[in-house]
Amino acid sequence: MASVLQYSRASDHHRQKPCKNLQYRREWRNLDDYQKADYIKAVLCLQAHPAKAPVYEEAKTRFDEFQAYHIQQTDFVHLVGQFLPWHRHFVQQYERALRDECGYKGHSPYWDWTQDSESGFSIKQAPVFDPVTGFGGDGVPGTYVLPPNIETSELIFPAEFRGCVQDGPFANLTLRLGPGRHRTTHCLTRGIGNVDSMYLNSTAIANATKSATFEVFRVQVEGKPITSDHRMHDGGHFAVGGDMSNFYSSPGDPLFFLHHANIDRIWWNWQQMEPSRLYEISGRTTVNPPYVNVTLDWSLQMSKSIGPTIPLWKVMDIHSEHNCYTYV
């Protein structure tokens, strides 16, 4: 296990040119109604565009392709050192698809769930769940039945699947993959709740960002393998529930990308606290042995229809010419 805790530091060839025109990622509630509508319109467009080269034949749209690839890669990109870099790259490819294929003019918004978990109101009142200017509300009880052959290994929790979302822009969304590794046609499901709100408050973020090393930080964000110990990553997924609550098929809910943009923002804030953190990476590359230590030269795999496979170091500095964005 000692090798798992080694750190990879940047050498000269990892350093990147700074971006000259940073693009801003904003919190959802700080977008005006036009900007929100523009984003939702682009997501609906991606859900209507035909798939290019899906990893599963059931994926019929470009939106499906992102969910399908996440399902395929889940066991390789969670509870490991490359979790944060891989999802940073994945969210960026989703944003590029929205912009390049659907005419979206903005950039990836994020959902700062601390503002809702500490508001004194139910998280159901969060602006992201607004049926007019958000992503629609909770699942309606009695409108969805889980597949009968659920396996424990798929991490499907029946209590999270309250029902189909029947308001907002995704009330008529048809998903063809999930829950878990199942390939079923179904509605977008949710089961919004405050069960994990303790992992979505400013105290949880403070505990993570005071971490002295990346190894400690990533565990604070995601937790450890083979435990029931939830952290802020899990908290955001389970707060939404339904499709979003599943380890594999969660990108079926468009809120997946706002949640992971927020996780990325928290990581970036931690990186900026010390210059040495900008290219600090560590952790094992697999949940099960034999373990290999992740390095800056580790490949972040993407399918051809999602985006390029690149070395991990390219995503480390979001202010670089390659990434060119920041959070406000």
Secondary structure, 3 states (H helix, E strand, C coil): CHHHHCEECCCHHHCCCECCCCEEECEHHHCCHHHHHHHHHHHHHHCCCECCCCCCCCCCEHHHHHHHHHHHHHHHHCCCCCHHHHHHHHHHHHHHHHHHHHCCCCCCCECCCHHHHCCCCCHHHCHHHCCCCCCCCCEEECCCCCCCCCCHHHCCCHHHCCEEECCCCCCCCEECCECCCCECCEECEECCCCCCHHHCCHHHHHHHHCCCCHHHHHHHHHCCCCCCCCCHHHHHHHHHCHHHHCCCCHHHCCHHHHHHHHHHHHHHHHHHCCHHHCCCEECECCCCCCCCECCCCCEECCCCCCCCCEEHHHHCCCCECCCCEEEC
